[in-house]
Amino acid sequence: MRMADWLTYTDIDQLKQLNRYYGCDSNHHSKHDLICSLLRQMGKKSQLKRMMEELPPETKRFLQLIVLDTSMSYTMEELLAKGRAALNGANGEPRTLIVEAMKRGWLFSGYSHRTQYLYHMPSDTKEQMIQLLIEPFRDPLRILRETPGFYRDEEKQMLEDLHHFLNFIGREVVRVTNDGSIYKQQQRQLFKSFHIPEEPICQKGPRFGFGRKYHLYPDRFSLLYDYAFYKGYFIEEEEGYLSLTESGFGKIKHKDIQEAKDLYRFWIRLYRRPIPHLPMIIRLIGLLSYPGWIPAELVYEAVGEWISPYYYETEQSLFQRIIQMMLHLGVLRTGIEGEQHYLTLTESGLKWMQGISAFREQVIEDGFIKTSS
């Protein structure tokens, strides 16, 4: 519902409090006059912009966590979790952030028996705030309306390579080493059949945190492997080889193009472990990367505060890893014009951004990661 609707369901005492907070004419006595007075003040974009610019960092982070979440309502537990994330270890009380948002008229509690324990942000206020959050980064002079001279588009290719992998297991005897990895000779044979070929990992050094088999395989294939194993398309036999299941054979015979979306959702669940704020990052990337092509550096400026170093990974390397995987998954296209790198959403990416809330995708189960052999 819009702000006018929420104010209609608000009791007169709270309307008077909001009028005092916004410095409106306090001589109004009727509910209708109080609402009209508030709407004239709260509906001003300039007023909202000034208020958002003056917010302390933790309040601004809390507001972004609400505004960019595509959910229509939130429980108190969800709001408290967002409050803790916004504080980011600093001193403060999450509940204070919630109370402050309600005092400003940015959050309302439900009015019916069914919604009385849920909290809502007016839809028009939310939309205004989203536009104000992304405005500083979507510089019209830097957005390309035409396709860059060089670009990459991998839409649907990862799903096709998943079927290549399952076919490979079905027709070959795929043996694994003592550490649980496919022998490198067979890896090379498999990767040559992929749309996006990779090389087996040869160098020694730390490699962990992005999946069950991430330490054994290159980035893209480790995601494919983990996904297929998680879905039960194959099993790792104790005798030391991979064996296709009935479900895996069925997947080869009956391709489902919707599975590309499932693979994208699985990636979110898997990568939320090392990158806790991945839903925020994905949401911002989606808002900034359509329409047109946006410079990657502007996107990084917008999402940088939500990325924290992870062991030997820096904020910049994590950002590049996210963009690379979104390219592989067919969510983004990347391009180069001159020396500038650009991003834009694919058709699938636009559809998924509108239909999937990354905030609702739970981190992958501990047991799945720990079952690595």
N, C-alpha and C positions, 0 to 999 in steps of 0.2 A: 504494500500500500504506500501511497504517497504521504508526504508530511501533513497535508491538509486532513487526510483521513485519520492519521494517528492522533492529531490534535483534537479531532471530533470525539474520539473515544477517551480522551484524557480528562480527569476530573478537574473541576474549576480551581481547586487549591494548587494543583501542580501547574496549571496554566498561569496562575498569578505568579508562582515562583519563576517560571520561565520568562514572564514579562519583566520581572525585576532583574533577572540575570542579564537580559538583553537591553535593559534600559528603555523599555517601551513605556508608553503613556500608561500610568497605573490608575487612571481615573475610570477606566472601563469597568463596568459591573456585569454585563452580560457575557455569557460564554462565547457567543458569536463575535462580539467586539474584541474580546481577548485573543481569539484565534486570528482574526483579521489583522490585528496589530502585530502579532508574532510573525505571521506569514510575510508581511511587508518587510520585516527586519531580517528574518532567517532566510528569505528567498534571494537575498542579494548575493551575487557571486563574489563581489568585491569584499563583502563582510566575511564570507566563509573563507576566502583566500587569505585575508589578513589573520583570521583566527588560526588557521592551519599553519601559517608561517611563524606564528608566535608560540606555538606549542613546544614544550620541552621535549628533548629527544625521545624519552621513554613513552610519553603520551602520543607522540607522532607515530612511533613504531606500533603501538597498540592500535591506533586508528587504522594504519595500513593493514594490519592483520585482520581487522574486521571488514574493511572496505573491499579488499582484494579477494577475500573469501567469497566464493559465489553462492554460499548457503543463504537461504532466505531468513533463517532464524538460528539462534544459538542458545544452548543451555548455559546455566551459570558455571558448570564445570568447564565447558569449552571456553567461556570468557576468562575464567581464572587462568586456564592454561595459556591463553593468548597474553594475559597480563604478565605471567611469569616469563614468557618468551620475550616480551617487550622490555622488561627490566634487565634481561640478559645478565643476571648475576649482580646487578647494582642493588643498593638498598632501596627498599620501598615495599608497598603493600599492593598486590595485584587488584584487590577489591577497590582500592582508591581510584584506580584508573577507570573501573566500571562505573562507579558513582559519579565521577567527573563527566563521563560521556553522557550519562542520563541527565545530569544537571544542565548540560548544553543542549539537550533535546536531540542528541544523535543516536540514542538508544531508548527504546520503549519496551516495557514489559507487556506481555500478552493480555488481552482484555476478556477472553472467553475462558470457559472451564478447560477447554482443550489446550489453549496456548498460554495459560496463566504463568507457567514456569519457564516460558521461552522469552527470549529478548530479540528485538527486531530493530533494524535501521531502516528508516523511510527510503523507498526506492529512488526517489528523485534526489534526495540528499546524497545517497550512495553514488549515484551516477555523476553528480556534480563533483564529488570528492575524487572519483577516479580520474575525471578529466583534469582536475587541478594537479593531481599527482603525476600524470604523464606529460602534461604540457611542457615542462622545462626541458624534456628530452626529445620531444618530437618537433624539432626545428624544421619548419616547412622548406627552408632553403637547403637543408641537408638530406631530405628524403628524396630518393630516386623514384620516379613514376614509371620509368622504362627499365627493362631487364638489363643488368650490367653486362659488359662485354664478355665476361667469363662467369659461369655459375655452375653449381652442382645441385642436382635434384635426385635423391635416392628413394623417392616415394614408391612403396610396394616392393622394393628390392630386398629388404630384410626378410619379409615374409617368404619370398621366393627362395631365399637362401636357407631359411628354416626347412623348407621342403627338400632342398638339395641335401641338407644334413641328415634328415630322416631317411631319405632314399639311400644315402651312403651307408648308414647303419644297416639298412635292410638288405643290401646286396653284397656288402663286404664283411669280412671277419675283422671287427674293429677291436684290437687289443689295447690294453693300457699298461703303463709302466707301474713300478712299485709305488710311485707317488700319486698315481691315479690319473695321469694324463695320457691322452692318445699319443702313440709314438709319432715323433716329429715327421718321419717320412710320410705317414698317413695323413698327418695334419696338412702338409704341403699339397698332397694329392687332393684333399678335400677343398682346401682354400682356393685352388686353381679353378674349381667349378663355381665359385661364388661370384656374384656381381661385383662385390667390393672385396678383393683379395687382401689377405693379411699375411704376415710372416709369423711363424712360431716364435715363442719367446726363447731367446738364447742367452741374453746377458743375465748375469747374476745381480742380485740386489733386492731390496724390499719391494714387495708388490702385494698389497692387501687392501681390504676394505670395500671393494665394489662388487661383491658377489661371492658365491660359494666356490667357484673355480677360477676366480680372477687371477690368483697367483700362478696359475698354470697356462692360461690362454690369453691371447691378445683381446683388447677391449670388446670389440664387436662380437667376436665368436664366443667369448665367455658369457655374454648376455644371452645369446642364442642357446648355448649349452644349458645354462641355468634354467632358462624358461622351459625348454623341452623336458628337462628332468623334473622340474616342479609340476608340470602338467601331466607327468606320467607317460610321456610318449616313448621313453626307453628306460631301462634299468641298468645299473652297474652290477654285473654279476660278480660273485665272490671269486670266481675262477679267473677274473682279470680281463673281461671283455664287456662291450656294450651290447645290449640286446633290445631290439624293438619290441614294444608291447602291442597288444591288440589295438589299443587306442592310437598308438603311433602308426600302425598299418592303415587304420581308418582315416587318419589325418592325411596320409599320402594319397588315398583314393578320392577323398572328398575335401578339396581345398575350400577354406572359408576365408573370404577377404576381410571379414570382420575381425579375424584373429590379429591383424595388424594393430588394432586398437587395444586388444588384450595384452599384446606384447609391450605397447607403450605404457599401459597401466602397471604391468609387472616391473618395468624399468623404474617407474616412480617409487614403487614400494621397496625395491632393492637399493636404490641410490639415496633414499631418505635416511638410511642409517648413517652414512658418512656425511651427508649434506642435509641436516635437519630442516632447514628452511627451503628445501627444494620446491615445495608448492608455491611459496611466495615468488621465487625466482622464475618458475615456469609461467606463473600468471602475468608477471611484469613483461616477460619476453613476449608472451602472446599479445598483450595490449599494445606494446611498442612496435611489433613487427608486422602490423597490418593496419591500413593498406600501405602499399609501397614498400620500398627497400630502405631500411634504416642502417646507418653506420653501426657496426658492432661495438665500437668504443662508446657510443652513447648508451647502448643497452647495458654495457658493463658499468657505466657511471650510475645507472638506475638500480642495478641489482647488487652492486659491490658490497653494500653495508649488510646484506643478508648472507654473505659467504664468509665463512671462517676457515682458516688454515686447517688442514687435516693431515697430521703427521708431516711427511715431506712434501705434501701438496700445498701450493700457495693459493691465494684467492684467484689470481689470474689463471693458474693452471687448472683449477677446478672449474672456472668459467668456461675455459676452452673445452674441457672434458664434457660439460653439460651441452654446449653448442654442438660438439661433434656427435654426441649420441642422439641429439634431437634431429640432426641431419640424417644419421643412419636410420632412425626410426620413421623417417618420412614426415616429420612435423615441420621442419624448417628447410628452406633452400638457402644456400650461402652463395655469395657472389663477390667478384672483385672488379672494381672500376678504377683505373689508375693504380694508386697504391692503397686505396681504401677498401676495407672488407665490409660487406653488407649482409643483412639478414632479412628474410621475409617468410611468412607462413605459407605452407602448401595448402591445397584444398582440404586435405585430410587434417592437417594441423589446425586450420580454422574451425573445422567441424568438431574436432576433439576438444579444443579449448572451450567451445561453447557447451559441450555435452558432458565433459568429465571434470569433476572438481578434484584437483590433486590434493586438496586439503582433506578429502574424505578417504584417500587411499592410505591404509595403515602400513606402517613399516613391516617389512617381511619378517616372518617368525624367526626367533632365535634358533630354533631347532633346524631350520632349513640351512642356515649358514654353517652350523656346527656339525652337520652330517658329512662335511667334506672328508674324503678319504685321504 
